[in-house]
């Protein structure tokens, strides 16, 4: 009888191991010394042509469970941008998708960029995530 409970407990624990939020990017992480320190600017718009920047790659984050707003994943998205050396995310998008534990789990993504002068972003519509 104890074996039956042990098997049920193992199955339950292993099925819950996938819960939580995850992030990814289309480019490999940079060395720790090259990772961005400080706030990451996130906007749903693109940047004007007079702002100098370099495209780093695409970053994404999603929640495997829950019904929070997509914007609640912005800190995780910013963390992924730091790992690839970006200091801004442009053309950010988000929505909801079906997951194993939720009918409407949030997801977000965007294009990670490295802006030459991050101070120039303060006048644009978006937010800085610390």
Buried (B, 14 or more C-beta within 10 A) or exposed (E): EEEEEEEEEEEEEEEEEEBEBBBEBEBEEBEEEEBBEEBBBBBEEEBEEEBEBEEBBBBBBBBBBBEBEBBBBBBBBBBBBBBBBBBBBBBBEBEBEEBEBBEEBBBBBBBBBBBEEBEBBEEBEBEBBE
